[in-house]
Amino acid sequence: MVSAEFEEKAATVSSLTQRPTDDELLKLYGLYKQATVGDNETTKPGMFDLKGKYKWQAWTDLKGTSQADAEQQYIALATELIAKYN
């Protein structure tokens, strides 16, 4: 179960006035999925789905990270990005 702070940061990050870099967005995505779903058990996307592969890999790289740890890392990164891009 995710915290209210996590949900608040997720909502704020999705409406930033400037777009974060692709690397920052991938890290956010991976942490979000790890915090809300847990380890990535999905099939790797096909070779022509580049965006899907990058997102899949960002999530897979966090395998073994607890959902609570991923949530705290997400909140920390989101706070940093909000200060940087809002």
PDB file of N, CA, C and O in Angstrom:
ATOM      1  N   MET A   1       0.840  -1.183   0.000  1.00  0.00           N
ATOM      2  CA  MET A   1       0.000   0.000   0.000  1.00  0.00           C
ATOM      3  C   MET A   1       0.885   1.246   0.000  1.00  0.00           C
ATOM      4  O   MET A   1       1.743   1.409   0.868  1.00  0.00           O
ATOM      5  N   VAL A   2       0.671   2.110  -0.968  1.00  0.00           N
ATOM      6  CA  VAL A   2       1.506   3.313  -1.069  1.00  0.00           C
ATOM      7  C   VAL A   2       0.963   4.415  -0.164  1.00  0.00           C
ATOM      8  O   VAL A   2      -0.224   4.454   0.158  1.00  0.00           O
ATOM      9  N   SER A   3       1.862   5.301   0.233  1.00  0.00           N
ATOM     10  CA  SER A   3       1.499   6.375   1.158  1.00  0.00           C
ATOM     11  C   SER A   3       0.864   7.550   0.435  1.00  0.00           C
ATOM     12  O   SER A   3       0.944   7.666  -0.788  1.00  0.00           O
ATOM     13  N   ALA A   4       0.236   8.413   1.208  1.00  0.00           N
ATOM     14  CA  ALA A   4      -0.368   9.631   0.662  1.00  0.00           C
ATOM     15  C   ALA A   4       0.721  10.532   0.077  1.00  0.00           C
ATOM     16  O   ALA A   4       0.513  11.177  -0.950  1.00  0.00           O
ATOM     17  N   GLU A   5       1.890  10.573   0.738  1.00  0.00           N
ATOM     18  CA  GLU A   5       2.998  11.395   0.238  1.00  0.00           C
ATOM     19  C   GLU A   5       3.446  10.902  -1.139  1.00  0.00           C
ATOM     20  O   GLU A   5       3.723  11.704  -2.031  1.00  0.00           O
ATOM     21  N   PHE A   6       3.515   9.576  -1.308  1.00  0.00           N
ATOM     22  CA  PHE A   6       3.892   8.976  -2.594  1.00  0.00           C
ATOM     23  C   PHE A   6       2.903   9.405  -3.672  1.00  0.00           C
ATOM     24  O   PHE A   6       3.309   9.852  -4.745  1.00  0.00           O
ATOM     25  N   GLU A   7       1.609   9.271  -3.393  1.00  0.00           N
ATOM     26  CA  GLU A   7       0.579   9.630  -4.372  1.00  0.00           C
ATOM     27  C   GLU A   7       0.629  11.116  -4.708  1.00  0.00           C
ATOM     28  O   GLU A   7       0.433  11.502  -5.860  1.00  0.00           O
ATOM     29  N   GLU A   8       0.891  11.948  -3.705  1.00  0.00           N
ATOM     30  CA  GLU A   8       0.979  13.388  -3.911  1.00  0.00           C
ATOM     31  C   GLU A   8       2.157  13.731  -4.822  1.00  0.00           C
ATOM     32  O   GLU A   8       2.027  14.543  -5.738  1.00  0.00           O
ATOM     33  N   LYS A   9       3.315  13.102  -4.560  1.00  0.00           N
ATOM     34  CA  LYS A   9       4.517  13.345  -5.383  1.00  0.00           C
ATOM     35  C   LYS A   9       4.287  12.866  -6.819  1.00  0.00           C
ATOM     36  O   LYS A   9       4.693  13.531  -7.772  1.00  0.00           O
ATOM     37  N   ALA A  10       3.635  11.711  -6.969  1.00  0.00           N
ATOM     38  CA  ALA A  10       3.365  11.175  -8.307  1.00  0.00           C
ATOM     39  C   ALA A  10       2.478  12.143  -9.093  1.00  0.00           C
ATOM     40  O   ALA A  10       2.707  12.372 -10.281  1.00  0.00           O
ATOM     41  N   ALA A  11       1.479  12.703  -8.438  1.00  0.00           N
ATOM     42  CA  ALA A  11       0.578  13.651  -9.102  1.00  0.00           C
ATOM     43  C   ALA A  11       1.324  14.931  -9.477  1.00  0.00           C
ATOM     44  O   ALA A  11       1.135  15.464 -10.570  1.00  0.00           O
ATOM     45  N   THR A  12       2.166  15.420  -8.577  1.00  0.00           N
ATOM     46  CA  THR A  12       2.913  16.653  -8.835  1.00  0.00           C
ATOM     47  C   THR A  12       3.924  16.457  -9.962  1.00  0.00           C
ATOM     48  O   THR A  12       4.062  17.320 -10.829  1.00  0.00           O
ATOM     49  N   VAL A  13       4.624  15.335  -9.954  1.00  0.00           N
ATOM     50  CA  VAL A  13       5.629  15.054 -10.985  1.00  0.00           C
ATOM     51  C   VAL A  13       4.991  14.972 -12.375  1.00  0.00           C
ATOM     52  O   VAL A  13       5.598  15.375 -13.368  1.00  0.00           O
ATOM     53  N   SER A  14       3.772  14.452 -12.437  1.00  0.00           N
ATOM     54  CA  SER A  14       3.129  14.305 -13.749  1.00  0.00           C
ATOM     55  C   SER A  14       2.694  15.647 -14.334  1.00  0.00           C
ATOM     56  O   SER A  14       2.315  15.710 -15.503  1.00  0.00           O
ATOM     57  N   SER A  15       2.741  16.720 -13.544  1.00  0.00           N
ATOM     58  CA  SER A  15       2.340  18.027 -14.068  1.00  0.00           C
ATOM     59  C   SER A  15       3.442  19.073 -13.910  1.00  0.00           C
ATOM     60  O   SER A  15       3.157  20.247 -13.675  1.00  0.00           O
ATOM     61  N   LEU A  16       4.685  18.654 -14.039  1.00  0.00           N
ATOM     62  CA  LEU A  16       5.807  19.595 -13.965  1.00  0.00           C
ATOM     63  C   LEU A  16       5.737  20.590 -15.120  1.00  0.00           C
ATOM     64  O   LEU A  16       5.242  20.259 -16.198  1.00  0.00           O
ATOM     65  N   THR A  17       6.232  21.810 -14.895  1.00  0.00           N
ATOM     66  CA  THR A  17       6.197  22.821 -15.949  1.00  0.00           C
ATOM     67  C   THR A  17       7.246  22.560 -17.032  1.00  0.00           C
ATOM     68  O   THR A  17       7.058  22.956 -18.183  1.00  0.00           O
ATOM     69  N   GLN A  18       8.353  21.894 -16.670  1.00  0.00           N
ATOM     70  CA  GLN A  18       9.373  21.486 -17.644  1.00  0.00           C
ATOM     71  C   GLN A  18       9.484  19.977 -17.619  1.00  0.00           C
ATOM     72  O   GLN A  18       9.265  19.346 -16.585  1.00  0.00           O
ATOM     73  N   ARG A  19       9.829  19.394 -18.774  1.00  0.00           N
ATOM     74  CA  ARG A  19       9.948  17.939 -18.874  1.00  0.00           C
ATOM     75  C   ARG A  19      11.319  17.485 -18.389  1.00  0.00           C
ATOM     76  O   ARG A  19      12.338  17.989 -18.864  1.00  0.00           O
ATOM     77  N   PRO A  20      11.362  16.529 -17.439  1.00  0.00           N
ATOM     78  CA  PRO A  20      12.655  15.960 -17.012  1.00  0.00           C
ATOM     79  C   PRO A  20      13.322  15.216 -18.177  1.00  0.00           C
ATOM     80  O   PRO A  20      12.691  14.962 -19.203  1.00  0.00           O
ATOM     81  N   THR A  21      14.595  14.873 -18.009  1.00  0.00           N
ATOM     82  CA  THR A  21      15.316  14.133 -19.046  1.00  0.00           C
ATOM     83  C   THR A  21      14.744  12.720 -19.165  1.00  0.00           C
ATOM     84  O   THR A  21      14.050  12.242 -18.267  1.00  0.00           O
ATOM     85  N   ASP A  22      15.041  12.069 -20.268  1.00  0.00           N
ATOM     86  CA  ASP A  22      14.581  10.688 -20.469  1.00  0.00           C
ATOM     87  C   ASP A  22      15.090   9.769 -19.361  1.00  0.00           C
ATOM     88  O   ASP A  22      14.349   8.916 -18.873  1.00  0.00           O
ATOM     89  N   ASP A  23      16.356   9.941 -18.960  1.00  0.00           N
ATOM     90  CA  ASP A  23      16.918   9.105 -17.893  1.00  0.00           C
ATOM     91  C   ASP A  23      16.178   9.307 -16.578  1.00  0.00           C
ATOM     92  O   ASP A  23      15.901   8.349 -15.857  1.00  0.00           O
ATOM     93  N   GLU A  24      15.858  10.568 -16.272  1.00  0.00           N
ATOM     94  CA  GLU A  24      15.119  10.852 -15.045  1.00  0.00           C
ATOM     95  C   GLU A  24      13.723  10.232 -15.093  1.00  0.00           C
ATOM     96  O   GLU A  24      13.243   9.677 -14.106  1.00  0.00           O
ATOM     97  N   LEU A  25      13.082  10.337 -16.260  1.00  0.00           N
ATOM     98  CA  LEU A  25      11.743   9.771 -16.414  1.00  0.00           C
ATOM     99  C   LEU A  25      11.765   8.249 -16.295  1.00  0.00           C
ATOM    100  O   LEU A  25      10.869   7.662 -15.689  1.00  0.00           O
ATOM    101  N   LEU A  26      12.783   7.608 -16.867  1.00  0.00           N
ATOM    102  CA  LEU A  26      12.894   6.156 -16.774  1.00  0.00           C
ATOM    103  C   LEU A  26      13.121   5.715 -15.329  1.00  0.00           C
ATOM    104  O   LEU A  26      12.551   4.719 -14.882  1.00  0.00           O
ATOM    105  N   LYS A  27      13.946   6.452 -14.609  1.00  0.00           N
ATOM    106  CA  LYS A  27      14.195   6.114 -13.205  1.00  0.00           C
ATOM    107  C   LYS A  27      12.906   6.259 -12.392  1.00  0.00           C
ATOM    108  O   LYS A  27      12.588   5.408 -11.561  1.00  0.00           O
ATOM    109  N   LEU A  28      12.168   7.345 -12.642  1.00  0.00           N
ATOM    110  CA  LEU A  28      10.882   7.551 -11.965  1.00  0.00           C
ATOM    111  C   LEU A  28       9.928   6.408 -12.275  1.00  0.00           C
ATOM    112  O   LEU A  28       9.274   5.874 -11.379  1.00  0.00           O
ATOM    113  N   TYR A  29       9.853   6.035 -13.548  1.00  0.00           N
ATOM    114  CA  TYR A  29       8.961   4.959 -13.973  1.00  0.00           C
ATOM    115  C   TYR A  29       9.305   3.651 -13.253  1.00  0.00           C
ATOM    116  O   TYR A  29       8.429   2.986 -12.700  1.00  0.00           O
ATOM    117  N   GLY A  30      10.589   3.295 -13.269  1.00  0.00           N
ATOM    118  CA  GLY A  30      11.020   2.054 -12.634  1.00  0.00           C
ATOM    119  C   GLY A  30      10.694   2.032 -11.153  1.00  0.00           C
ATOM    120  O   GLY A  30      10.190   1.036 -10.635  1.00  0.00           O
ATOM    121  N   LEU A  31      10.984   3.139 -10.471  1.00  0.00           N
ATOM    122  CA  LEU A  31      10.702   3.220  -9.038  1.00  0.00           C
ATOM    123  C   LEU A  31       9.197   3.168  -8.767  1.00  0.00           C
ATOM    124  O   LEU A  31       8.755   2.542  -7.803  1.00  0.00           O
ATOM    125  N   TYR A  32       8.416   3.830  -9.621  1.00  0.00           N
ATOM    126  CA  TYR A  32       6.959   3.827  -9.448  1.00  0.00           C
ATOM    127  C   TYR A  32       6.416   2.402  -9.573  1.00  0.00           C
ATOM    128  O   TYR A  32       5.628   1.954  -8.741  1.00  0.00           O
ATOM    129  N   LYS A  33       6.844   1.702 -10.618  1.00  0.00           N
ATOM    130  CA  LYS A  33       6.358   0.336 -10.842  1.00  0.00           C
ATOM    131  C   LYS A  33       6.819  -0.595  -9.715  1.00  0.00           C
ATOM    132  O   LYS A  33       6.048  -1.437  -9.255  1.00  0.00           O
ATOM    133  N   GLN A  34       8.061  -0.449  -9.273  1.00  0.00           N
ATOM    134  CA  GLN A  34       8.579  -1.298  -8.203  1.00  0.00           C
ATOM    135  C   GLN A  34       7.811  -1.038  -6.906  1.00  0.00           C
ATOM    136  O   GLN A  34       7.505  -1.970  -6.161  1.00  0.00           O
ATOM    137  N   ALA A  35       7.504   0.231  -6.641  1.00  0.00           N
ATOM    138  CA  ALA A  35       6.795   0.591  -5.407  1.00  0.00           C
ATOM    139  C   ALA A  35       5.341   0.123  -5.438  1.00  0.00           C
ATOM    140  O   ALA A  35       4.799  -0.279  -4.409  1.00  0.00           O
ATOM    141  N   THR A  36       4.711   0.172  -6.605  1.00  0.00           N
ATOM    142  CA  THR A  36       3.285  -0.153  -6.671  1.00  0.00           C
ATOM    143  C   THR A  36       2.995  -1.601  -7.014  1.00  0.00           C
ATOM    144  O   THR A  36       1.967  -2.137  -6.601  1.00  0.00           O
ATOM    145  N   VAL A  37       3.895  -2.256  -7.774  1.00  0.00           N
ATOM    146  CA  VAL A  37       3.647  -3.627  -8.233  1.00  0.00           C
ATOM    147  C   VAL A  37       4.618  -4.634  -7.616  1.00  0.00           C
ATOM    148  O   VAL A  37       4.232  -5.760  -7.302  1.00  0.00           O
ATOM    149  N   GLY A  38       5.876  -4.228  -7.443  1.00  0.00           N
ATOM    150  CA  GLY A  38       6.911  -5.151  -6.980  1.00  0.00           C
ATOM    151  C   GLY A  38       7.798  -5.547  -8.146  1.00  0.00           C
ATOM    152  O   GLY A  38       7.854  -4.839  -9.151  1.00  0.00           O
ATOM    153  N   ASP A  39       8.496  -6.675  -8.022  1.00  0.00           N
ATOM    154  CA  ASP A  39       9.418  -7.119  -9.071  1.00  0.00           C
ATOM    155  C   ASP A  39       8.711  -7.298 -10.409  1.00  0.00           C
ATOM    156  O   ASP A  39       7.560  -7.730 -10.479  1.00  0.00           O
ATOM    157  N   ASN A  40       9.443  -6.951 -11.469  1.00  0.00           N
ATOM    158  CA  ASN A  40       8.922  -7.070 -12.837  1.00  0.00           C
ATOM    159  C   ASN A  40       8.889  -8.541 -13.245  1.00  0.00           C
ATOM    160  O   ASN A  40       9.931  -9.185 -13.369  1.00  0.00           O
ATOM    161  N   GLU A  41       7.694  -9.056 -13.451  1.00  0.00           N
ATOM    162  CA  GLU A  41       7.520 -10.442 -13.898  1.00  0.00           C
ATOM    163  C   GLU A  41       6.950 -10.496 -15.319  1.00  0.00           C
ATOM    164  O   GLU A  41       6.541 -11.559 -15.785  1.00  0.00           O
ATOM    165  N   THR A  42       6.923  -9.342 -16.009  1.00  0.00           N
ATOM    166  CA  THR A  42       6.350  -9.287 -17.350  1.00  0.00           C
ATOM    167  C   THR A  42       7.367  -9.745 -18.387  1.00  0.00           C
ATOM    168  O   THR A  42       8.566  -9.790 -18.110  1.00  0.00           O
ATOM    169  N   THR A  43       6.895 -10.079 -19.562  1.00  0.00           N
ATOM    170  CA  THR A  43       7.757 -10.498 -20.659  1.00  0.00           C
ATOM    171  C   THR A  43       8.425  -9.273 -21.270  1.00  0.00           C
ATOM    172  O   THR A  43       7.813  -8.210 -21.379  1.00  0.00           O
ATOM    173  N   LYS A  44       9.680  -9.431 -21.665  1.00  0.00           N
ATOM    174  CA  LYS A  44      10.409  -8.319 -22.281  1.00  0.00           C
ATOM    175  C   LYS A  44       9.746  -7.958 -23.612  1.00  0.00           C
ATOM    176  O   LYS A  44       9.427  -8.843 -24.405  1.00  0.00           O
ATOM    177  N   PRO A  45       9.538  -6.652 -23.860  1.00  0.00           N
ATOM    178  CA  PRO A  45       8.921  -6.229 -25.130  1.00  0.00           C
ATOM    179  C   PRO A  45       9.789  -6.615 -26.335  1.00  0.00           C
ATOM    180  O   PRO A  45      10.987  -6.865 -26.202  1.00  0.00           O
ATOM    181  N   GLY A  46       9.166  -6.656 -27.491  1.00  0.00           N
ATOM    182  CA  GLY A  46       9.860  -7.018 -28.729  1.00  0.00           C
ATOM    183  C   GLY A  46      10.909  -6.004 -29.134  1.00  0.00           C
ATOM    184  O   GLY A  46      10.934  -4.887 -28.617  1.00  0.00           O
ATOM    185  N   MET A  47      11.780  -6.391 -30.062  1.00  0.00           N
ATOM    186  CA  MET A  47      12.912  -5.544 -30.436  1.00  0.00           C
ATOM    187  C   MET A  47      12.517  -4.236 -31.106  1.00  0.00           C
ATOM    188  O   MET A  47      13.323  -3.307 -31.145  1.00  0.00           O
ATOM    189  N   PHE A  48      11.304  -4.136 -31.634  1.00  0.00           N
ATOM    190  CA  PHE A  48      10.884  -2.902 -32.296  1.00  0.00           C
ATOM    191  C   PHE A  48      10.190  -1.933 -31.338  1.00  0.00           C
ATOM    192  O   PHE A  48       9.904  -0.794 -31.708  1.00  0.00           O
ATOM    193  N   ASP A  49       9.924  -2.372 -30.130  1.00  0.00           N
ATOM    194  CA  ASP A  49       9.290  -1.526 -29.112  1.00  0.00           C
ATOM    195  C   ASP A  49      10.392  -0.949 -28.220  1.00  0.00           C
ATOM    196  O   ASP A  49      10.595  -1.398 -27.092  1.00  0.00           O
ATOM    197  N   LEU A  50      11.099   0.057 -28.750  1.00  0.00           N
ATOM    198  CA  LEU A  50      12.245   0.610 -28.021  1.00  0.00           C
ATOM    199  C   LEU A  50      11.826   1.277 -26.722  1.00  0.00           C
ATOM    200  O   LEU A  50      12.456   1.060 -25.687  1.00  0.00           O
ATOM    201  N   LYS A  51      10.788   2.077 -26.759  1.00  0.00           N
ATOM    202  CA  LYS A  51      10.326   2.762 -25.545  1.00  0.00           C
ATOM    203  C   LYS A  51       9.923   1.733 -24.484  1.00  0.00           C
ATOM    204  O   LYS A  51      10.269   1.870 -23.311  1.00  0.00           O
ATOM    205  N   GLY A  52       9.194   0.711 -24.909  1.00  0.00           N
ATOM    206  CA  GLY A  52       8.773  -0.347 -23.995  1.00  0.00           C
ATOM    207  C   GLY A  52       9.956  -1.086 -23.389  1.00  0.00           C
ATOM    208  O   GLY A  52       9.942  -1.436 -22.209  1.00  0.00           O
ATOM    209  N   LYS A  53      10.987  -1.321 -24.207  1.00  0.00           N
ATOM    210  CA  LYS A  53      12.181  -2.031 -23.716  1.00  0.00           C
ATOM    211  C   LYS A  53      12.914  -1.209 -22.666  1.00  0.00           C
ATOM    212  O   LYS A  53      13.352  -1.747 -21.649  1.00  0.00           O
ATOM    213  N   TYR A  54      13.050   0.088 -22.905  1.00  0.00           N
ATOM    214  CA  TYR A  54      13.740   0.950 -21.937  1.00  0.00           C
ATOM    215  C   TYR A  54      12.971   1.002 -20.620  1.00  0.00           C
ATOM    216  O   TYR A  54      13.572   0.948 -19.547  1.00  0.00           O
ATOM    217  N   LYS A  55      11.649   1.107 -20.697  1.00  0.00           N
ATOM    218  CA  LYS A  55      10.822   1.144 -19.493  1.00  0.00           C
ATOM    219  C   LYS A  55      10.900  -0.199 -18.757  1.00  0.00           C
ATOM    220  O   LYS A  55      11.021  -0.238 -17.533  1.00  0.00           O
ATOM    221  N   TRP A  56      10.830  -1.288 -19.512  1.00  0.00           N
ATOM    222  CA  TRP A  56      10.914  -2.627 -18.933  1.00  0.00           C
ATOM    223  C   TRP A  56      12.246  -2.800 -18.201  1.00  0.00           C
ATOM    224  O   TRP A  56      12.293  -3.323 -17.088  1.00  0.00           O
ATOM    225  N   GLN A  57      13.333  -2.348 -18.850  1.00  0.00           N
ATOM    226  CA  GLN A  57      14.668  -2.495 -18.259  1.00  0.00           C
ATOM    227  C   GLN A  57      14.816  -1.641 -17.004  1.00  0.00           C
ATOM    228  O   GLN A  57      15.410  -2.084 -16.021  1.00  0.00           O
ATOM    229  N   ALA A  58      14.279  -0.415 -17.027  1.00  0.00           N
ATOM    230  CA  ALA A  58      14.360   0.467 -15.856  1.00  0.00           C
ATOM    231  C   ALA A  58      13.686  -0.188 -14.650  1.00  0.00           C
ATOM    232  O   ALA A  58      14.163  -0.071 -13.521  1.00  0.00           O
ATOM    233  N   TRP A  59      12.576  -0.877 -14.902  1.00  0.00           N
ATOM    234  CA  TRP A  59      11.854  -1.562 -13.827  1.00  0.00           C
ATOM    235  C   TRP A  59      12.607  -2.818 -13.391  1.00  0.00           C
ATOM    236  O   TRP A  59      12.756  -3.067 -12.195  1.00  0.00           O
ATOM    237  N   THR A  60      13.084  -3.609 -14.355  1.00  0.00           N
ATOM    238  CA  THR A  60      13.790  -4.854 -14.072  1.00  0.00           C
ATOM    239  C   THR A  60      15.074  -4.604 -13.272  1.00  0.00           C
ATOM    240  O   THR A  60      15.449  -5.414 -12.425  1.00  0.00           O
ATOM    241  N   ASP A  61      15.746  -3.474 -13.546  1.00  0.00           N
ATOM    242  CA  ASP A  61      16.984  -3.142 -12.828  1.00  0.00           C
ATOM    243  C   ASP A  61      16.767  -3.011 -11.319  1.00  0.00           C
ATOM    244  O   ASP A  61      17.723  -3.090 -10.547  1.00  0.00           O
ATOM    245  N   LEU A  62      15.532  -2.813 -10.899  1.00  0.00           N
ATOM    246  CA  LEU A  62      15.218  -2.640  -9.474  1.00  0.00           C
ATOM    247  C   LEU A  62      14.781  -3.940  -8.801  1.00  0.00           C
ATOM    248  O   LEU A  62      14.381  -3.936  -7.637  1.00  0.00           O
ATOM    249  N   LYS A  63      14.859  -5.052  -9.537  1.00  0.00           N
ATOM    250  CA  LYS A  63      14.430  -6.342  -8.985  1.00  0.00           C
ATOM    251  C   LYS A  63      15.116  -6.609  -7.646  1.00  0.00           C
ATOM    252  O   LYS A  63      16.328  -6.442  -7.509  1.00  0.00           O
ATOM    253  N   GLY A  64      14.326  -7.023  -6.671  1.00  0.00           N
ATOM    254  CA  GLY A  64      14.863  -7.305  -5.346  1.00  0.00           C
ATOM    255  C   GLY A  64      14.748  -6.132  -4.389  1.00  0.00           C
ATOM    256  O   GLY A  64      14.910  -6.299  -3.180  1.00  0.00           O
ATOM    257  N   THR A  65      14.468  -4.939  -4.922  1.00  0.00           N
ATOM    258  CA  THR A  65      14.265  -3.774  -4.066  1.00  0.00           C
ATOM    259  C   THR A  65      12.871  -3.893  -3.451  1.00  0.00           C
ATOM    260  O   THR A  65      11.900  -4.156  -4.160  1.00  0.00           O
ATOM    261  N   SER A  66      12.773  -3.701  -2.150  1.00  0.00           N
ATOM    262  CA  SER A  66      11.452  -3.807  -1.518  1.00  0.00           C
ATOM    263  C   SER A  66      10.562  -2.668  -1.997  1.00  0.00           C
ATOM    264  O   SER A  66      11.048  -1.614  -2.406  1.00  0.00           O
ATOM    265  N   GLN A  67       9.264  -2.892  -1.943  1.00  0.00           N
ATOM    266  CA  GLN A  67       8.319  -1.864  -2.378  1.00  0.00           C
ATOM    267  C   GLN A  67       8.444  -0.623  -1.498  1.00  0.00           C
ATOM    268  O   GLN A  67       8.319   0.498  -1.991  1.00  0.00           O
ATOM    269  N   ALA A  68       8.687  -0.810  -0.208  1.00  0.00           N
ATOM    270  CA  ALA A  68       8.847   0.328   0.706  1.00  0.00           C
ATOM    271  C   ALA A  68      10.099   1.142   0.355  1.00  0.00           C
ATOM    272  O   ALA A  68      10.060   2.372   0.359  1.00  0.00           O
ATOM    273  N   ASP A  69      11.209   0.454   0.050  1.00  0.00           N
ATOM    274  CA  ASP A  69      12.438   1.156  -0.341  1.00  0.00           C
ATOM    275  C   ASP A  69      12.241   1.904  -1.652  1.00  0.00           C
ATOM    276  O   ASP A  69      12.671   3.049  -1.790  1.00  0.00           O
ATOM    277  N   ALA A  70      11.591   1.256  -2.611  1.00  0.00           N
ATOM    278  CA  ALA A  70      11.337   1.896  -3.903  1.00  0.00           C
ATOM    279  C   ALA A  70      10.465   3.133  -3.711  1.00  0.00           C
ATOM    280  O   ALA A  70      10.683   4.156  -4.361  1.00  0.00           O
ATOM    281  N   GLU A  71       9.486   3.040  -2.825  1.00  0.00           N
ATOM    282  CA  GLU A  71       8.609   4.188  -2.561  1.00  0.00           C
ATOM    283  C   GLU A  71       9.414   5.357  -1.997  1.00  0.00           C
ATOM    284  O   GLU A  71       9.234   6.498  -2.424  1.00  0.00           O
ATOM    285  N   GLN A  72      10.301   5.078  -1.040  1.00  0.00           N
ATOM    286  CA  GLN A  72      11.120   6.144  -0.445  1.00  0.00           C
ATOM    287  C   GLN A  72      12.072   6.748  -1.482  1.00  0.00           C
ATOM    288  O   GLN A  72      12.272   7.963  -1.500  1.00  0.00           O
ATOM    289  N   GLN A  73      12.658   5.914  -2.341  1.00  0.00           N
ATOM    290  CA  GLN A  73      13.544   6.410  -3.393  1.00  0.00           C
ATOM    291  C   GLN A  73      12.765   7.260  -4.393  1.00  0.00           C
ATOM    292  O   GLN A  73      13.260   8.283  -4.867  1.00  0.00           O
ATOM    293  N   TYR A  74      11.542   6.831  -4.711  1.00  0.00           N
ATOM    294  CA  TYR A  74      10.684   7.582  -5.630  1.00  0.00           C
ATOM    295  C   TYR A  74      10.379   8.962  -5.046  1.00  0.00           C
ATOM    296  O   TYR A  74      10.493   9.972  -5.740  1.00  0.00           O
ATOM    297  N   ILE A  75       9.993   9.002  -3.775  1.00  0.00           N
ATOM    298  CA  ILE A  75       9.665  10.272  -3.116  1.00  0.00           C
ATOM    299  C   ILE A  75      10.877  11.205  -3.134  1.00  0.00           C
ATOM    300  O   ILE A  75      10.737  12.398  -3.402  1.00  0.00           O
ATOM    301  N   ALA A  76      12.066  10.665  -2.851  1.00  0.00           N
ATOM    302  CA  ALA A  76      13.289  11.473  -2.847  1.00  0.00           C
ATOM    303  C   ALA A  76      13.585  12.025  -4.246  1.00  0.00           C
ATOM    304  O   ALA A  76      13.887  13.209  -4.391  1.00  0.00           O
ATOM    305  N   LEU A  77      13.499  11.173  -5.274  1.00  0.00           N
ATOM    306  CA  LEU A  77      13.761  11.608  -6.643  1.00  0.00           C
ATOM    307  C   LEU A  77      12.704  12.609  -7.101  1.00  0.00           C
ATOM    308  O   LEU A  77      13.036  13.617  -7.725  1.00  0.00           O
ATOM    309  N   ALA A  78      11.445  12.342  -6.798  1.00  0.00           N
ATOM    310  CA  ALA A  78      10.372  13.251  -7.196  1.00  0.00           C
ATOM    311  C   ALA A  78      10.552  14.613  -6.548  1.00  0.00           C
ATOM    312  O   ALA A  78      10.349  15.636  -7.203  1.00  0.00           O
ATOM    313  N   THR A  79      10.927  14.649  -5.282  1.00  0.00           N
ATOM    314  CA  THR A  79      11.156  15.908  -4.574  1.00  0.00           C
ATOM    315  C   THR A  79      12.266  16.708  -5.266  1.00  0.00           C
ATOM    316  O   THR A  79      12.156  17.922  -5.442  1.00  0.00           O
ATOM    317  N   GLU A  80      13.333  16.008  -5.653  1.00  0.00           N
ATOM    318  CA  GLU A  80      14.461  16.623  -6.346  1.00  0.00           C
ATOM    319  C   GLU A  80      14.007  17.193  -7.703  1.00  0.00           C
ATOM    320  O   GLU A  80      14.350  18.323  -8.050  1.00  0.00           O
ATOM    321  N   LEU A  81      13.243  16.413  -8.457  1.00  0.00           N
ATOM    322  CA  LEU A  81      12.784  16.854  -9.776  1.00  0.00           C
ATOM    323  C   LEU A  81      11.788  18.006  -9.694  1.00  0.00           C
ATOM    324  O   LEU A  81      11.786  18.895 -10.546  1.00  0.00           O
ATOM    325  N   ILE A  82      10.946  17.987  -8.669  1.00  0.00           N
ATOM    326  CA  ILE A  82       9.968  19.066  -8.487  1.00  0.00           C
ATOM    327  C   ILE A  82      10.710  20.378  -8.224  1.00  0.00           C
ATOM    328  O   ILE A  82      10.339  21.422  -8.761  1.00  0.00           O
ATOM    329  N   ALA A  83      11.762  20.325  -7.395  1.00  0.00           N
ATOM    330  CA  ALA A  83      12.558  21.506  -7.111  1.00  0.00           C
ATOM    331  C   ALA A  83      13.296  21.986  -8.375  1.00  0.00           C
ATOM    332  O   ALA A  83      13.469  23.187  -8.581  1.00  0.00           O
ATOM    333  N   LYS A  84      13.717  21.055  -9.197  1.00  0.00           N
ATOM    334  CA  LYS A  84      14.499  21.367 -10.393  1.00  0.00           C
ATOM    335  C   LYS A  84      13.637  21.880 -11.554  1.00  0.00           C
ATOM    336  O   LYS A  84      14.057  22.783 -12.278  1.00  0.00           O
ATOM    337  N   TYR A  85      12.451  21.320 -11.736  1.00  0.00           N
ATOM    338  CA  TYR A  85      11.667  21.607 -12.941  1.00  0.00           C
ATOM    339  C   TYR A  85      10.356  22.370 -12.723  1.00  0.00           C
ATOM    340  O   TYR A  85       9.668  22.672 -13.698  1.00  0.00           O
ATOM    341  N   ASN A  86       9.995  22.685 -11.506  1.00  0.00           N
ATOM    342  CA  ASN A  86       8.716  23.377 -11.305  1.00  0.00           C
ATOM    343  C   ASN A  86       8.901  24.850 -11.071  1.00  0.00           C
ATOM    344  O   ASN A  86       7.922  25.573 -10.885  1.00  0.00           O
TER     345      ASN A  86
END
